Amino acid sequence: MTGLVLKLAPKERVLINGAVIENGDRRSRLAIMTPNANILRLRDAIHPEEVNTPVRRVCYIAQLVLSGDVEPTEARMQLMRGIEQLSQVLTDHDSRALLNTATGAVLEDQFYQALKALRSLLPREERLLAAGRA
């Protein structure tokens, strides 16, 4: 089997190419065979009122592409600018690797992979912001 495999919890919702799909009462697996399908787990979605930090802002732009609310060509430059701005602040090796992964994914129109890499920066950003408040 090739393609993306989604493992869904009972009643979990996922957005696939603009359509919300809800799982039944049991755990299940979906194999997405179509390449470049736009997929977003709704439990992972960032809501507009939660876009209150630099990393969340960049994640949200990638999410808008996956939800079909923004055209990829329109978002690509915003994502690249956002990733560049983050790279000016997040200079540690692990953050740089994630930002490089996100950059490569954006350049290849792999917005799910870009979002996945960027979301990995959220805990690090939260720690940095907490340290700044202390």
C-alpha positions as CSV (number, residue, x, y, z in Angstrom):
1,M,0.0,0.0,0.0
2,T,1.3,3.4,-0.9
3,G,0.2,6.9,0.0
4,L,-0.6,8.5,3.3
5,V,-2.3,6.3,5.9
6,L,-4.5,8.2,8.5
7,K,-5.3,6.4,11.7
8,L,-8.4,7.9,13.1
9,A,-9.9,7.7,16.6
10,P,-13.6,7.2,17.0
11,K,-15.6,10.3,15.9
12,E,-12.4,12.0,14.8
13,R,-12.8,14.5,12.0
14,V,-10.4,15.2,9.1
15,L,-10.5,17.7,6.3
16,I,-9.6,16.1,2.9
17,N,-9.6,18.4,-0.1
18,G,-12.1,20.7,1.5
19,A,-14.5,18.0,2.7
20,V,-15.0,17.3,6.4
21,I,-15.0,13.5,7.0
22,E,-16.0,12.1,10.4
23,N,-14.9,8.6,11.5
24,G,-17.5,6.2,12.9
25,D,-17.6,4.7,16.4
26,R,-14.4,2.6,16.0
27,R,-10.8,3.3,15.3
28,S,-10.0,3.0,11.6
29,R,-7.4,3.6,9.0
30,L,-7.8,5.5,5.8
31,A,-5.3,5.1,2.9
32,I,-5.1,8.3,0.9
33,M,-4.0,7.2,-2.6
34,T,-4.3,10.5,-4.4
35,P,-0.9,12.3,-4.4
36,N,-0.9,15.9,-3.2
37,A,-4.3,15.6,-1.5
38,N,-4.8,18.4,1.1
39,I,-5.4,16.8,4.5
40,L,-5.8,18.4,7.9
41,R,-6.8,16.7,11.1
42,L,-9.3,19.0,12.7
43,R,-7.9,18.2,16.2
44,D,-4.6,19.7,15.0
45,A,-6.2,22.8,13.4
46,I,-5.2,26.2,14.8
47,H,-8.2,28.4,15.2
48,P,-7.9,32.1,14.1
49,E,-8.1,33.4,17.7
50,E,-5.1,31.1,18.6
51,V,-2.8,32.8,16.0
52,N,-1.0,34.8,18.6
53,T,2.7,33.9,18.2
54,P,5.1,34.0,15.2
55,V,5.3,30.2,14.8
56,R,1.5,29.9,15.0
57,R,1.1,32.6,12.4
58,V,3.3,30.7,9.9
59,C,1.6,27.4,10.8
60,Y,-1.8,29.0,10.2
61,I,-0.8,30.1,6.7
62,A,0.2,26.5,5.8
63,Q,-3.1,25.3,7.3
64,L,-5.1,27.8,5.1
65,V,-3.6,26.1,2.0
66,L,-4.6,22.7,3.3
67,S,-8.1,23.8,4.1
68,G,-8.5,25.3,0.6
69,D,-9.0,28.8,1.9
70,V,-5.8,30.2,0.2
71,E,-4.2,29.3,-3.1
72,P,-0.7,27.7,-2.8
73,T,0.8,30.3,-5.1
74,E,-0.6,33.1,-2.8
75,A,0.7,31.5,0.4
76,R,4.1,30.4,-0.8
77,M,5.8,33.8,-0.5
78,Q,4.1,34.5,2.9
79,L,5.4,31.1,4.2
80,M,8.9,31.7,2.9
81,R,9.0,35.2,4.5
82,G,7.6,33.8,7.8
83,I,10.1,30.9,7.8
84,E,13.0,33.4,7.1
85,Q,11.9,35.5,10.0
86,L,11.7,32.5,12.3
87,S,15.2,31.5,11.2
88,Q,16.5,34.9,12.5
89,V,15.3,34.0,16.0
90,L,15.4,30.2,16.2
91,T,19.1,29.6,15.6
92,D,19.7,26.3,17.4
93,H,20.5,23.2,15.3
94,D,17.2,21.4,15.8
95,S,15.1,24.5,14.9
96,R,17.2,25.1,11.9
97,A,16.7,21.5,10.7
98,L,12.9,21.9,11.1
99,L,12.9,25.2,9.3
100,N,15.0,23.7,6.5
101,T,12.5,20.9,6.2
102,A,9.6,23.3,6.1
103,T,11.4,25.4,3.4
104,G,12.0,22.4,1.2
105,A,8.4,21.3,1.7
106,V,7.0,24.7,0.7
107,L,9.2,24.8,-2.4
108,E,7.8,21.4,-3.4
109,D,4.2,22.4,-2.6
110,Q,4.1,19.8,0.2
111,F,2.2,22.0,2.6
112,Y,1.2,19.2,5.0
113,Q,4.9,18.3,5.5
114,A,5.7,22.0,6.0
115,L,3.0,22.3,8.6
116,K,4.2,19.2,10.3
117,A,7.7,20.6,10.6
118,L,6.5,24.0,11.7
119,R,4.2,22.5,14.4
120,S,7.3,20.8,15.9
121,L,8.5,24.3,16.7
122,L,5.5,25.1,18.8
123,P,6.7,23.6,22.1
124,R,10.1,25.3,21.7
125,E,8.4,28.6,21.0
126,E,6.2,28.2,24.1
127,R,9.3,27.5,26.3
128,L,11.1,30.6,24.9
129,L,8.0,32.8,25.5
130,A,7.6,31.5,29.0
131,A,11.2,32.2,29.8
132,G,10.8,35.7,28.5
133,R,7.8,36.3,30.7
134,A,9.7,35.1,33.8
